[in-house]
Amino acid sequence: MEFRPCIDIHNGQVKQIVGSSLEDRGDLARENFLAARDAAYYAQLYQRNGIRGGHIILLNPASSPYYEADRAQAMGALAAYPGGLQIGGGVNADNAAEYLEAGASHVIVTSYVFQDGRIHMGNLDKLCRTVGREHLVLDLSCRMRNGCYYIVTDRWQRFTDETVDDSTLDMLKGYCDEFLIHAVDVEGKSQGIEEALVRQLGEWCCRSGGIAVTYAGGVHSYEDIGLLKTLGDGQVNVTIGSALNLFGGELAFDEVLERIRE
């Protein structure tokens, strides 16, 4: 189990939001924290602490008037920590290489691969040919509906017909280096993790192996870290955002690192 930090950028600023509140119309989101520092500051902090694999997420659509400000923040972070961070948000086969050249270790993709509710294998193949699977993270962020975790796209606003289950993970693992999975229903709420999802991911990791899985959503206590480690059998990495003192929360960054590394 490793700690994978985050830098979420919305309306040109680093912030923490409630995931389910994000709306493209009007560039709206319910904020938990608005940072006074820029994205490069957090990138340098993660670098000083030897943490790799954190993700930068651009939360505005490409059509937003804020998108270029998001990109400027992101590019500053990539330049500050070359090779140490991943980036997602509007990534496709046409722009993915640009982010790698700017210093990203991986690009993170959802909407380009999941279109019209299904996996678009043509786009996935094209992306793999463009950047190589070793530089690709598939974001399978999901929401509960009818007892299943459905993958959601378009900044978590649109349900697909695909679920996060063993068959989907088995099929996609050959196309990427890592899965990133936000539990959107609890993302940014600091009210506890999606235990069933973490258990499912941990069981799959133990059975399948060979590919990293990072979970994000709902961690709000040191006990949650221990629970996630247990349920995930130590195989599932974790991202903590709103609950960290870096982003206005109560969990001390240094202690979080210590507990995860135990």
N, C-alpha and C positions, 0 to 999 in steps of 0.2 A: 504494500500500500504506500502510495506516494501522495504528497500534496501538490496539486496543480492549481496555481493561482489564476486570478482573472483580472482583466482590465476591460470593463464594459463601457462603451462610448455611445452616448446618445445626445443628439442636438449639439454636437461638438464638444461635449464635456464628459469627463469620467464620472460615472455615477453608478449607484445600485438602485434597481427598480424591482417592483413586484412583477414577475414575469407575465402573469396572466392579464396584466393591465395594459400591455403594450398595444398601441393602435397606430397604424400608418396614417390614418386620416387625422390631420392636425398635429402629427408627430407627438402624440400624447403618451404618457406613462406615469404611473404613480411612483414617486421617488421615495426611496429610503435614505439616500445619502447623495449629496452633491459635493464632489471633491474640489478643494481649492488648488490642488496640484494637477499637473498635466500627466498624460499617459507615460511620458518618458521617465518621470520621477518614479512611478511604480515599477517600470521595467528595470531601472537601475537598482531599486530596492531588492527585487527578486534576484537579480544577478549577484549582488553582494552576498546574498544568503545561499547562493549555489542552487537555486531552484530553477529547473528547466521544465519545459512543456506546458507553461501557462498559456491561456488563450486570451487573445484580444478579440472582442466581438463588436462589430459595427451594428448598432441597433436600428439605424434609420435605413429605409429603402433607398436605392440609387436615385429614385425620383424625388427624394426629399431635398429641399434647399439646404439642409444641414449636412448632406452626405459628404461633400468635399471637406467640410470642417472635421467630420469624423475621420475621414481618410488621412488628413493632415496630422491629427493626433496619433493615429495608428502608425503612420510612417515614422513619426518621431520616436515612438516606442521601439519599433523594429531596429531603427538606427542605434538606439541606446543599448540594445541587448541583442546583437546579431547572433542568429542561430539558437536563441534561447526561448523564443515565443512562437506560438501558432496564431493564425488569424482567420477569422470567418466573418461573413456578412456580405452578401452580394458576390461571392466568389464563383467564377465559372471558368470554362476552359480558355476563354480569351484573356482573362486578367490574372489567372493564377500564377503564371510564371513571374509576373511583375512583383508580386508579393514575396516570392522566394528570392528574387534578385535583390529586394529591399532588405532582406535579412530574416524573413520568417523561416522557421524550420519545417513547418507544415502549413497547408491551407485546410480550412475546415469548411465543409460543404453540406448543405441540406437541400435547399429549394431547387438548385440546378439538377440534382439527381432525382428528386421526387417531384414529378410533374403530373398534373391531372389525377392526383391521388395514387399513383403507382410509381414503382421504380423505373426510371428511364435508363435502360441499359446502354443505349447509344451514347448518352451524355456521360455516363459513368465510365464507359470504355474510352471515350475521347479524353476525359480528364486524366485517367490513368496513363494514357499515352503521352499526354502533355507534360505532366509533372512527375510521374512514377508513383506507384502505390506507397513507396517509402516516405513520400512527402504529403500523403493524403490522410486526413481525419474525416470520417463520416459522422455527422451530427445526427443522432437518432433521438433527439429530444422528443418527449412524449407527454400525452395527457390521458387520463383514465376516461374511458367511455364503455359502457356495457360490460364492465368487468375485465377489459383488456387495455393495455397501454398502446395507444395509437400514436404513430409518429406524426408530428406536426411541423408545418413549414411556414414560410412567409412570416418570419419573426414570431413563430408559435401561434399564429392566428388561424391557420387553416389545417384541418384534419386531413390526413391521407387515409387510404384504405389499408395501409401496411401497419402491422403491429410489431412491437419489440418482443420477439420470442426466439426460441432456439433456431428455428428454421431460417428466419431472417438474418440472424447473426451469423449462422453457418454459411449462408449464401454470400453475404457481403464481406466476410473477413478476408477473402482473397483479393479484394480490391483496395484495401487501405491498410494503414499502419496502426490505427487506433480508432476506437469509438468514443465519442463524447455524448453523454446522455444527461440532459437536464430534465428533472422531474418538474415539469412546468407548473403543475397544480400547487406545488409547495415552494417553488422558486421565489426567493426574496421575501418570504413570509416569516422565516426563522421560527417555525413552529414544529419542527421535527421532520425527519426524513421519510421518504416513501419506502417503508421497510420491505414490503413484498417485492418491489422492483429491485432493491439492492440484493435481496436474497436470490432472486432469479439471476441477476448478473453474476453474482459470486459463484453460483452453481454452474453456470455456463463457462465461466473462466476456468474453473477447476477441471471441467470435463474437456474443454476445447483447448485452452492454452494458446500461447504463441502470439497474442495480440493484446495490447493494453486497452483497458476500459476505464474511463473516468466518469464518475457520477457527480452531479451537482444538484442541490436543491434541499432547502429546509434545515440544514445543520444549524443548530442554535445553542449547543452546549458541548462541553467536553465529553459528557456521557454519550452524546450522539456520535462522536468520533469513535469511541470504543464500540458502540453498537454497530456502526458501519463496518468497522474492522472485523467484528465477529460475524455479522450476517454475510459479508462479502468474502469471508475466509481469508482476509488479508490480500485478496487479489484485485480489489476494486479501488482505484485511485479516487481522490476526493477534491472537489473545489468548494471553497467556502467564501462567500461574498459578504452579504449584509451583516452577518454575525461577527465578522472580524473587526477588531478595533481600528484597523486601517480604514475601514469604511463606516465608522460610527457605531459599531457593535461592541459587545462586551467580551468577546474572546480575544485574549492577547495573542498576537501574531507569533511571538517567540515560543509561547507555551503550546500553541497548536502544532508548530513544527516539531517540538520535542515529543509530544504525545504521538504524533503520526510516525515519527522515526524510531519509537521505542521497539 
